[in-house]
Amino acid sequence: MYQKKQYVFKGTETVLATVRNYTEEDFAGLIAVQQESFPPPFPKDLWWTKEQLASHLKHFPEGAICVEVNGEIAGSMTSLLVDFDPLHPQHTWEEVTDNGSIGNHQPGGKTLYIADLCVKPSFRKLDLGKLMMQSMYEHVVHFGLDRLLGGGRISGYHRHASELTAEQYVEQVISGKLKDPVITFLLRCGRTPLSLVSDYLEDAESHNYALLMEWKNPFIENKSL
C-alpha cells in the first residue's frame, strides 16, 4: 500500500499533507470531495457512489489514493490499468472506466488510466492535485508501466465555442494564448497532449470533448509506445 507525507505551502506557511490509499472508512469524505469539486452544471450522477468506491478497492486498491490535510480528506484520485493503442485513441469515459466502477481493470495492462482527480476548492492553492499526480507517476515507475493516461476536460471551451473549434481552442491553450482550468493544470503537471476525443463525457462546459494527455515512463526505452 502507498503512503507519503510532504509539506505543501499555503502562502509562506507550510502544511503537512499525507497521500495514501483510501479505504472504506473514507467513503463519506471522498463523496464530499466530489460534491464540492464538481458542482452543477456537472452531472450529479457522475459523482462517486459508495458502490463505485467499493468496486475501486476490490479491483485495484493500489490505484485509489486520497490526500489528507489536518485530518480532512482534501482530494482524491482513482486509476485503473488498461491496454491502450495510441493508433486508436477514441473512447468514452464510461467505456474505459466501466461506468466508473473500474470493473474492467486489467491487471496486465501497461497504461495507468486516470479515472478521476478532484480537490476541494478550499484546498486548491496548496497544489494538492500536482502532489497526487506525482504520486501516480511514482506508481507508473514502481509497476514498470509504459505510461499514465487520462482524458482532461476542456472546461473553458464553452466561453470560446462560438468563435473557435475544439481543435483551435486546444491549440491556443497548448501555445499559452489561452488558459484552461484543467488542461493548463495538466500541462503544468508534466502531461503531454496526445489526442482530442469527442463525446468523451456528458459535459456542457467542454461540449463533451476531452483531451487525452499522457506521461511516459522515462525508464522505458521504447519511446514509440
N, C-alpha and C positions, 0 to 999 in steps of 0.2 A: 504494500500500500504506500501511497505517496503523501509526504508532508514536508513543508519547508516554511521557515519563518524568515521574514525580510522586512527591513524598515522601509517605509514609504514616507513621502513628505506632504504635509499639509501646510503650505506656505514655507516657513522656516522651521516648523515643528515636525519632529519625527514621530511616526506612528508605527507600531509593530503590527504587521499583518501576517496571517497564517494561511497558507494554501494547503489544502488537504482533500482527500477523498470524502465525498459526502456519504451520509448513512441515512437509515430510515428515520432516525431521531431528528434529522434536519429538514424533513419534508415541508413542514409548515413554513419554516423560514425561507426555503427555496421558492415556494409558491408566492410568498410575499414579495420576493425579489422580482419575480416575473410580473406581478401586477403593477409594481412601481416602475419597472423598466420599460414595459410595453403598454402604455395607456392607450385608450381609443384615439385614433381610428384603427389601431392594431387589433385584429380579431381576438376576442376573448377566448375563443375555443382553441387558440394556439398556445395559450398558457399551459405550462406543465400541470398534469394531474398527479395525484398520489399513485395511481395505477401506472402511469408512464414512468415516474421516478423509480418505482419498484422494479419495473422492467429494465431500466438502465443498470441498476445494481445486480440484477440477475444475469444480464448478458455481458456487461463489460464494466465492472465496478472500477477498474483501474482508470478508465477514461472519464469518470464522473467526479469533478472537483468543484470545490467552493472556496471562497476566500472569506476569512473572518477577521473583523477588527473590533477590538474591545468586547469580545464575546458575541458580537452580532454578525450574522451572515450578510455580507455586503454584495456578493456577486456569486455567479456560478458559471460553469462551462461544462458541456457534455459532448462526448465524442464517441465514435464507433470506428471499427476497422472495415474497410471496403476494398474491393478490386476496382480500380479506376483506369479507364482507357482515355488518355488525353486526345485521341483522334475522334472520340465520340463523347463529347462533354455534356451534351444536352440531357438534362434530367430535372425532376422536380424535387422540392424538399420532402414532400410526402413519400416519394418513391425511395429516396436514398436513406431516409430515416425510419422507414416503415411506419409512417404517420406519427412519428415522434416516440415510438416505443423502442427503437433500435433493435427490434426482434430479428432483423436481417443482418446483424453484426456477423462479420466473417473473421473468425479467429486467425485465419491465414492471410488475411488481406494486408497489403503493403502500404495502404494510404490511410492515414488517420483523418477521418472526416469530422469536422466540427458541426454538430447539430444545433448548437445554441451557445451564445455568450451574452451575459447580461450583468449589469452592475447598477445598483440603486443610484438614482440621480444624486442623492446627497453625498455619495462617496466618489463620484466620478473624477474629482480633481486630484485624487490620490493615485491615479494611474494603475488602478487595480486590474483593469482589462489587459493592459500590457503585461502585468505580472502573471496573470493566468495564462496568457498566450505564450509567454516564455516557458511556463511550466509544461505546456503541451509540446513545445519544441523539444523540451527535455525528454518527454515521452517518446517522440519520434526517434531520437538518438538512442535512448535506452532500449527500445524494442527493435532497433535496426530496420526501421521503416524507410520507404522511399521519400515520403512527403507528408505534409499536413495540407489539407484542402478544405475549403468551405465556400459557401455562397454568401457574399456580402450584399445586403440590401442597398440599393442606390436611393437611400431615403430622402435625399434632397431633390430628386429628379422632378417631382411634381411642381416645383417652383419654376422650372425651365422647360417643361414638356411642350409648351405652346411654340417654342422657338428652336428647340434642339431635339434631334432624335436621341434615343438612349445611347447609341454608339458615340454621338458627338458629345453628349454630356459626360460620358465616361472618359473620353479623350481629354476633355478640358479639366476634369478632376485629376487625372494622372499627370497632366502637364503643370498642374498647380494654379491654373487660371480660375478654377472654382474649387470650393471645399465642400465635401460631402461628409455628414456626421459619421457615417460608417466606413466608407471607402478610404477617406483620408486617414482615419484612425488605423485601419488595417495596413495601409502603406507605411505608416509610422512604426507599426509593429514588425515590419520586415516582410510582409506578404507581397507577392508579385502577381499582377493580373494575368489570368490565363484565358478566360473566355466569358463573353456576355451571354447569359441564357435568358430566354423569355418564358413566361408562365411558370416561374420557379416557385412562387409563393403568392397567395392572395394578399396583396399589399397595395393599398391605394396610393401611398406616398411614392412607391417605387414603380408604379404602373405594372406590377407583377414581375419586374426584371430583377436579376441579381448578377453580380459579377463574381465568377469563380476566381479565387485567389489562392495561391499555394505558397508553401515554404518548403524548399527541398532540403533533404538531409545532406549537409556539406561533407559527410563522411562516406557517402555513396559515390563510387567512381563513375558510374554510368549516368552522365548528366542528361542523356536523351530521354530518361524515364519521365 
